[in-house]
């Protein structure tokens, strides 16, 4: 931090087990990767090279080296995993991960058909060599999964060896745990987190309003994903109550009297 400020929320530090910010790189250049790491590497816990962008990215080795130097693990998007599965090339995908020294892998079936049993078997197998992040939810906005099924799938995939389970929203934040207009399916979230600790979940939340909702609901140390690199700093200020959306959500109870006094003084000043 550049300077100190009292009575901020107790934010976890790297390497974090909760409060993760999973950042979505949709095609940054080497120089852009260097710039974002210079500014906010402390707040980026994992970086996902979105969908199949790794396949068409020039200087991929150099970019991966930048993130590695900054101490940030990188993995390839779940859609690339699905593209390999669609072609029955899982072994080739594993070799690809090892070639680039990738320690994380996302196992998903948001686009292709992959049975729950087959998906769990893959998670179990890959978890012996990689940190597996499984993803639950469909990329099709018309495919509505009932809450009880979300819970059952998540539980089984955690048991199979997934480190965390990502709740689908896409980079748009309009599917999965969100309605097409971006509104949170709050009843679904309640049902899931009533039975599964939220620390085990990563909620994709690309829109600011969605991030605010989850931070207010679960606190500063909720795991959030699909964060744009340019929004990492903004998200961290939301987590710490340093942005108008959450500034009144995070302050110590012992400071309540002082806060009320400040607000009262401001009100009097405005009236004058």
Order of alpha helices (4+ residues) and beta strands (2+ residues): beta-alpha-beta-alpha-alpha-beta-alpha-alpha-beta-alpha-beta-alpha-beta-alpha-beta-alpha-beta-alpha-alpha
